[in-house]
Amino acid sequence: MSTATLDGLLDPLTSSLELSALRQIVEFRISPDVQARVDYLARRANDGEITPDEDAEYESLIDGAELITILKLKAQRRLAA
């Protein structure tokens, strides 16, 4: 997904949120269980042992993490404004 597409999706969302919700987004952390799964899948991928199902799961987790990171950055910018 392009940056322009993500901006088009996320800008209206972040601009409509209350300051408390923006702060919660900025403070959000991935759970230790999810991080452990990402680490496990990353090791399997790096070792060339990842299965197709694991690879799809890993890609989904990475895509989700990237989306969260972008949302957090947008929330930080809005709070700083």
C-alpha positions in Angstrom: 0.0 0.0 0.0 1.4 3.4 -0.9 2.1 6.2 1.5 -0.6 8.4 -0.1 -3.1 5.6 0.3 -2.2 5.1 4.0 -2.4 8.9 4.5 -5.8 9.0 2.9 -7.0 6.2 5.3 -5.4 7.4 8.5 -5.4 11.2 8.4 -9.2 11.4 8.8 -9.0 8.9 11.6 -6.3 10.7 13.6 -7.8 14.1 13.0 -11.1 12.9 14.5 -9.6 11.5 17.7 -9.6 13.1 21.2 -6.2 13.9 22.8 -6.6 11.0 25.2 -7.1 8.5 22.4 -4.0 9.9 20.6 -2.0 9.5 23.8 -3.2 5.9 24.1 -2.1 5.2 20.5 1.3 6.7 21.2 1.7 4.6 24.3 0.5 1.3 22.7 3.0 -1.5 22.8 2.8 -4.9 21.2 2.2 -7.7 23.7 5.1 -9.8 24.8 3.3 -12.9 23.3 2.9 -11.3 19.9 6.5 -10.0 20.0 7.8 -13.5 20.9 5.8 -14.9 17.9 7.3 -12.3 15.6 10.8 -13.1 16.9 10.2 -16.8 16.4 9.0 -16.4 12.8 11.8 -14.0 12.0 14.4 -16.6 13.2 12.6 -19.3 11.1 12.6 -17.0 8.1 16.3 -16.1 8.5 17.2 -19.8 8.9 15.2 -20.7 5.7 12.9 -23.0 7.7 9.7 -21.0 7.6 6.6 -22.8 6.2 4.3 -21.1 3.7 1.6 -20.7 6.4 4.2 -19.2 8.8 5.4 -16.9 6.1 1.9 -15.6 5.5 1.4 -15.1 9.3 4.8 -13.3 9.5 4.0 -11.0 6.6 0.6 -10.2 8.3 2.3 -9.4 11.6 4.9 -7.2 9.9 2.2 -5.4 7.9 0.2 -4.8 11.1 3.2 -3.5 13.0 4.0 -1.1 10.2 0.5 0.2 10.2 0.6 0.7 14.0 3.9 2.5 13.7 2.5 4.9 11.1 -0.6 5.5 13.2 1.6 6.2 16.2 3.7 8.7 14.3 0.6 10.5 13.1 -0.7 10.6 16.6 2.6 12.0 17.9 2.5 14.7 15.2 -1.1 15.7 16.1 -0.2 15.9 19.8 2.8 18.1 19.0 0.7 20.5 17.0 
